[in-house]
Amino acid sequence: MKKFEEKTTHTETIYNGKVVKLQVDDVTLPDGNTSKRELIKHSGAVAIIPITKDNKIVFVEQYRKPLEKSLVEIPAGKLENGEEPEVTAKRELEEETGYTTTESMAFAASFYTSPGFADEIMYLYTAKNLEPVENPAAGDDDEFIELIELTLEEAKQYVKNKRIHDAKTNYAVLYLETLERM
């Protein structure tokens, strides 16, 4: 038995959508009591830190409906069924920014985005030596984005001013800041 393991006794699927599945699990707790867990199931995602030849980071600004405002973020996207994270990263980089890289992408880290209620894991890659794609793959029909290129110092100011205010992008800025110090 795993430390603090909760045994699922029943699962009810509430919603099964294009991006997430919502389920409610009845569980037996380590002390023998029971409880309910509301869970979001997700296929996983990637995020990319695209760095231009002149050492600027390419961000996308987009409206986020749950927040009712726009955020400046690193490009990211959902893993397709059976797709390797690096393949997803290369596809999302092209779709969201119109760039590709002449090098292989470097894996930086992976992390769970919201482990209190979701199983989504995000894989973070860096992409350097960006080249514009002549005819980039089309992005999602319902996605409206604008590119913003910032230095690391400018990105840190965006964090301070909460224009960058999501976990993956904050993590990316911190990651680059740590690399710079080494």
PyMOL commands that set and color helices and strands:
alter all, ss='L'
color gray80, all
select helices_A, chain A and resi 85-97+152-160+167-181
alter helices_A, ss='H'
color red, helices_A
select strands_A, chain A and resi 7-16+20-28+34-42+45-50+57-64+69-73+76-78+99-101+106-112+121-127+130-132+145-150
alter strands_A, ss='S'
color yellow, strands_A
deselect
rebuild
show_as cartoon
